[in-house]
Amino acid sequence: MARLQQTLLNVTEESGHDNGRVGIVGGSVAGTGDTMAGIVASLLGQGMERREAAELGAWLLGKTGELATAEYGPGVVATDVIERIPRTIR
């Protein structure tokens, strides 16, 4: 399970084992949770295991948030994050 709470994303296995937390720059803006859900759904649709999709999705969201914040400062919106996903993957 991946849970986004303000600027912290927590990835937990079904067994309850905590796989750690990822700080999400710009993660408290509206739409970021939907962005995370879309990233993870895309990874699952490509055949990735649930835990791996949640962990990679958390990393991608965090890194894209960093890129967007570096460019726009604290006024980041979810679309700024979404636009940087391809660059982050490359």
VOTORVEX-758521 format. One line per field, with one value per atom (N, C-alpha, C): residue number from 1; residue in three letters; x, y, z. Coordinates in pm, 1 decimal. Each point is the difference from the previous one (the first is absolute). Example, Ala and Ser with C-alpha at 12.3 -4.5 7.8 and 13.67 -1.06 7.14 Angstrom:
2
i	(1, 1, 1, 2, 2, 2) $
aa	(ALA, ALA, ALA, SER, SER, SER) $
xx	(1319.0, -89.0, 90.0, -35.0, 82.0, -77.0) $
yy	(-569.0, 119.0, 120.0, 105.0, 119.0, 109.0) $
zz	(780.0, 0.0, 0.0, -72.0, 6.0, 73.0) $
end
This chain:
90
i	(1, 1, 1, 2, 2, 2, 3, 3, 3, 4, 4, 4, 5, 5, 5, 6, 6, 6, 7, 7, 7, 8, 8, 8, 9, 9, 9, 10, 10, 10, 11, 11, 11, 12, 12, 12, 13, 13, 13, 14, 14, 14, 15, 15, 15, 16, 16, 16, 17, 17, 17, 18, 18, 18, 19, 19, 19, 20, 20, 20, 21, 21, 21, 22, 22, 22, 23, 23, 23, 24, 24, 24, 25, 25, 25, 26, 26, 26, 27, 27, 27, 28, 28, 28, 29, 29, 29, 30, 30, 30, 31, 31, 31, 32, 32, 32, 33, 33, 33, 34, 34, 34, 35, 35, 35, 36, 36, 36, 37, 37, 37, 38, 38, 38, 39, 39, 39, 40, 40, 40, 41, 41, 41, 42, 42, 42, 43, 43, 43, 44, 44, 44, 45, 45, 45, 46, 46, 46, 47, 47, 47, 48, 48, 48, 49, 49, 49, 50, 50, 50, 51, 51, 51, 52, 52, 52, 53, 53, 53, 54, 54, 54, 55, 55, 55, 56, 56, 56, 57, 57, 57, 58, 58, 58, 59, 59, 59, 60, 60, 60, 61, 61, 61, 62, 62, 62, 63, 63, 63, 64, 64, 64, 65, 65, 65, 66, 66, 66, 67, 67, 67, 68, 68, 68, 69, 69, 69, 70, 70, 70, 71, 71, 71, 72, 72, 72, 73, 73, 73, 74, 74, 74, 75, 75, 75, 76, 76, 76, 77, 77, 77, 78, 78, 78, 79, 79, 79, 80, 80, 80, 81, 81, 81, 82, 82, 82, 83, 83, 83, 84, 84, 84, 85, 85, 85, 86, 86, 86, 87, 87, 87, 88, 88, 88, 89, 89, 89, 90, 90, 90) $
aa	(MET, MET, MET, ALA, ALA, ALA, ARG, ARG, ARG, LEU, LEU, LEU, GLN, GLN, GLN, GLN, GLN, GLN, THR, THR, THR, LEU, LEU, LEU, LEU, LEU, LEU, ASN, ASN, ASN, VAL, VAL, VAL, THR, THR, THR, GLU, GLU, GLU, GLU, GLU, GLU, SER, SER, SER, GLY, GLY, GLY, HIS, HIS, HIS, ASP, ASP, ASP, ASN, ASN, ASN, GLY, GLY, GLY, ARG, ARG, ARG, VAL, VAL, VAL, GLY, GLY, GLY, ILE, ILE, ILE, VAL, VAL, VAL, GLY, GLY, GLY, GLY, GLY, GLY, SER, SER, SER, VAL, VAL, VAL, ALA, ALA, ALA, GLY, GLY, GLY, THR, THR, THR, GLY, GLY, GLY, ASP, ASP, ASP, THR, THR, THR, MET, MET, MET, ALA, ALA, ALA, GLY, GLY, GLY, ILE, ILE, ILE, VAL, VAL, VAL, ALA, ALA, ALA, SER, SER, SER, LEU, LEU, LEU, LEU, LEU, LEU, GLY, GLY, GLY, GLN, GLN, GLN, GLY, GLY, GLY, MET, MET, MET, GLU, GLU, GLU, ARG, ARG, ARG, ARG, ARG, ARG, GLU, GLU, GLU, ALA, ALA, ALA, ALA, ALA, ALA, GLU, GLU, GLU, LEU, LEU, LEU, GLY, GLY, GLY, ALA, ALA, ALA, TRP, TRP, TRP, LEU, LEU, LEU, LEU, LEU, LEU, GLY, GLY, GLY, LYS, LYS, LYS, THR, THR, THR, GLY, GLY, GLY, GLU, GLU, GLU, LEU, LEU, LEU, ALA, ALA, ALA, THR, THR, THR, ALA, ALA, ALA, GLU, GLU, GLU, TYR, TYR, TYR, GLY, GLY, GLY, PRO, PRO, PRO, GLY, GLY, GLY, VAL, VAL, VAL, VAL, VAL, VAL, ALA, ALA, ALA, THR, THR, THR, ASP, ASP, ASP, VAL, VAL, VAL, ILE, ILE, ILE, GLU, GLU, GLU, ARG, ARG, ARG, ILE, ILE, ILE, PRO, PRO, PRO, ARG, ARG, ARG, THR, THR, THR, ILE, ILE, ILE, ARG, ARG, ARG) $
xx	(84.8, -84.8, 89.7, -35.7, 70.4, -96.6, 43.2, -86.5, 71.6, -63.3, 54.8, -67.3, 80.6, -53.9, 83.4, -55.4, 67.5, 128.6, 115.9, 123.9, 76.5, -68.7, 65.7, -76.8, 70.4, -62.3, 53.8, -90.0, 37.7, -40.8, 93.3, -27.2, 5.9, -112.8, -11.8, -46.9, 59.3, -42.5, -127.4, -68.5, -122.2, 24.9, 117.3, 32.6, 15.5, 1.4, 19.2, 143.3, 90.4, 140.9, 13.0, 61.5, 17.8, 125.1, -15.7, 113.3, 65.9, -45.8, 64.3, -87.2, 52.2, -72.4, 82.9, -72.3, 64.4, -55.2, 88.2, -44.6, -41.7, -113.7, -52.7, -0.2, 89.8, 1.8, -121.0, -79.2, -120.6, -111.7, 13.5, -97.7, -128.1, -8.4, -120.7, -96.3, 27.8, -88.6, -112.6, -112.4, -116.5, 33.9, -41.4, 21.6, 121.6, 85.4, 121.0, -32.7, -98.6, -41.9, -53.5, -75.8, -50.3, 114.9, 100.3, 118.2, 70.5, 15.2, 63.4, -79.7, -131.7, -84.5, 16.0, 8.9, 17.7, 134.1, 104.5, 133.1, 0.9, -52.3, -0.4, -88.2, -116.6, -88.8, 68.3, 73.4, 73.1, 105.1, 73.6, 103.2, -62.7, -113.1, -69.7, -49.0, -50.5, -48.7, 109.7, 123.5, 114.2, 55.5, -68.6, 37.8, 87.9, 24.5, 85.7, -74.8, 71.3, -58.9, -46.0, -102.1, -59.3, 101.2, 80.9, 96.4, 100.1, 50.7, 97.2, -62.9, -125.1, -69.1, -18.8, -34.9, -18.1, 132.0, 106.4, 130.6, 53.2, -7.4, 47.4, -88.1, -130.9, -91.9, 31.9, 32.3, 36.8, 127.2, 97.0, 125.6, -23.3, -76.8, -28.3, -71.9, -100.1, -73.8, 92.3, 84.9, 93.1, 97.6, 56.7, 99.2, -64.9, -117.7, -67.5, -39.5, -37.0, -30.5, 122.0, 116.3, 125.6, 28.4, -15.3, 25.1, -95.1, -127.0, -99.2, 27.0, 33.8, 26.9, 126.4, 100.1, 122.3, -29.0, -96.3, -32.0, -99.9, -104.3, -108.8, 2.0, 82.1, -0.4, -119.1, -40.0, -105.8, -139.9, -16.5, -131.4, -33.5, 52.6, -19.8, -145.2, -54.1, -131.4, 19.7, -100.0, 12.8, 39.1, -50.9, 35.8, 148.3, 60.9, 144.6, 76.5, -49.4, 62.4, -21.0, -122.3, -33.8, 85.1, 21.4, 76.0, 144.9, 51.0, 139.3, 19.7, -105.1, 12.2, 87.9, -23.8, 85.8, 147.8, 30.6, 139.7, 61.8, -77.1, 49.8, 28.3, -84.6, 17.5, 124.4, 24.7, 117.2, 123.6) $
yy	(-116.3, 116.3, 123.0, 95.8, 127.9, 104.8, 71.8, 102.1, 134.0, 96.1, 134.6, 85.8, 59.1, 85.3, 127.1, 107.3, 129.0, -17.0, 10.1, -8.7, -128.0, -102.5, -126.1, -115.0, -88.1, -117.9, -121.6, -84.2, -118.9, -122.7, -89.5, -123.1, -116.4, -72.3, -108.7, -126.3, -114.3, -127.5, -48.4, -95.2, -57.0, -58.5, -53.2, -59.9, 104.8, 127.2, 106.5, 48.0, -67.8, 40.9, 135.6, 93.4, 135.7, 5.0, 30.8, 7.0, 136.8, 87.3, 130.0, 112.8, 116.7, 121.1, 78.9, 71.8, 83.6, 140.5, 97.0, 138.8, 44.7, 64.2, 43.6, 152.7, 57.8, 144.8, 38.6, 91.9, 40.3, -101.4, -91.7, -107.1, 38.2, 120.5, 37.9, 80.9, 12.1, 75.4, -89.5, 62.6, -74.6, -75.1, -124.2, -81.7, -89.6, 19.5, -81.4, -145.4, -22.6, -137.5, -69.9, 73.7, -55.1, -30.7, 86.2, -21.9, -128.0, -17.9, -121.5, -123.8, 8.0, -113.5, -32.8, 102.6, -22.0, -62.2, 45.3, -56.8, -147.9, -31.6, -139.0, -85.7, 51.4, -75.9, -28.8, 96.7, -20.1, -109.2, 3.3, -101.6, -139.0, -7.1, -128.0, -51.3, 90.7, -36.2, -53.0, 36.1, -48.7, -130.2, -55.5, -130.2, 1.8, 115.1, 8.0, -52.6, -61.5, -46.7, 120.2, -22.4, 110.7, 75.0, -71.6, 65.4, 82.8, -59.5, 71.5, 122.6, -12.7, 113.8, 112.4, -34.2, 101.7, 68.8, -77.8, 57.9, 87.0, -49.9, 77.8, 123.0, -17.8, 113.1, 108.9, -40.5, 96.6, 74.7, -73.0, 62.9, 96.9, -44.8, 85.4, 127.8, -12.7, 117.3, 95.0, -54.8, 83.6, 72.3, -71.0, 60.1, 103.8, -29.1, 98.0, 122.6, -20.5, 113.5, 86.9, -63.8, 75.9, 83.6, -60.8, 72.3, 118.6, -23.0, 106.9, 112.5, -34.9, 101.0, 79.2, -66.7, 70.4, 105.0, -28.9, 93.8, 107.3, -38.6, 91.9, 52.7, -58.1, 40.7, -59.9, 61.3, -59.2, 5.7, 63.5, 10.5, -113.6, -118.2, -116.4, -48.5, -36.1, -65.9, -138.9, -83.8, -140.0, -12.6, 87.6, -10.4, 28.3, 83.5, 22.8, -128.9, -76.6, -128.2, -99.6, -8.6, -95.2, 23.1, 126.6, 32.3, -48.5, -23.1, -40.6, -150.4, -76.3, -145.6, -58.1, 34.2, -58.4, 32.2, 124.0, 39.6, -79.2, -24.9, -74.8, -144.4, -57.7, -139.4, -14.3, 97.1, -4.5, 13.1) $
zz	(0.0, 0.0, 0.0, -79.3, -1.3, 52.2, 101.3, 59.5, -4.3, -66.8, -10.2, 105.0, 85.4, 105.3, 4.8, -50.9, -14.0, -79.8, 60.7, -78.4, 28.0, 49.8, 34.0, -62.1, -66.5, -58.4, 72.9, 47.8, 73.8, -81.3, -25.2, -74.3, 97.5, 12.3, 96.2, -70.8, 33.6, -57.9, 68.4, -63.4, 57.5, 138.0, 22.5, 129.3, 108.9, -39.4, 96.5, 6.5, -71.0, -0.9, -68.2, 69.1, -51.7, -86.0, -127.8, -92.3, -0.7, 83.3, 9.8, -49.5, 20.4, -37.2, -99.9, -85.3, -100.7, 17.4, 8.6, 5.1, -138.4, -9.7, -127.5, -3.0, -77.8, -16.2, -83.2, 47.2, -71.3, 16.0, 94.1, 15.4, 69.1, 52.5, 71.7, -86.4, -129.3, -88.2, -50.3, -30.8, -47.9, -128.1, -7.4, -119.0, 6.9, 100.7, 7.7, 31.8, 82.7, 30.5, -124.0, -80.5, -126.2, -95.3, 1.3, -83.1, 42.3, 130.4, 52.9, -40.8, 12.0, -38.8, -148.0, -83.7, -142.8, -34.4, 68.1, -23.6, 36.6, 118.7, 46.6, -90.6, -40.0, -89.3, -133.2, -51.8, -125.1, 15.1, 109.5, 23.6, 16.4, 70.2, 15.5, -135.0, -82.4, -132.6, -91.5, 31.3, -76.9, 57.5, 101.9, 53.5, 123.4, 57.2, 117.9, 123.3, 91.3, 125.8, 82.4, 85.1, 76.2, 85.5, 75.9, 88.7, -79.7, -106.9, -83.5, -65.2, -44.8, -61.3, 100.9, 123.4, 103.1, 33.0, 11.5, 32.4, -114.0, -122.3, -113.9, -21.4, 17.9, -12.1, 100.8, 122.5, 103.9, -39.9, -50.3, -41.2, -115.9, -100.4, -115.4, 41.2, 87.3, 44.5, 76.1, 85.5, 75.0, -89.3, -96.3, -90.3, -91.3, -53.4, -85.4, 80.6, 125.6, 87.5, 22.8, 15.6, 15.4, -124.2, -118.5, -125.2, -15.9, 28.8, -13.6, 99.5, 121.7, 101.9, -32.4, -55.9, -39.4, -106.1, -86.9, -107.4, 42.3, 74.5, 32.8, 143.3, 86.5, 139.6, 73.0, 109.8, 83.0, -61.6, -116.0, -61.6, -94.2, 26.0, -87.0, 6.6, -116.1, -6.3, -61.2, 12.0, -43.5, -146.6, -86.4, -142.1, -23.5, 85.2, -10.5, 26.4, 94.6, 34.5, -114.1, -49.3, -105.9, -125.4, -35.5, -120.9, 7.2, 119.5, 16.8, 12.3, -5.8, 11.4, -111.4, -127.9, -105.4, 17.8, 38.2, 20.9, 115.6, 102.1, 115.3, -38.9, -80.5, -42.2, -88.4, -84.3, -87.5, 82.8) $
end
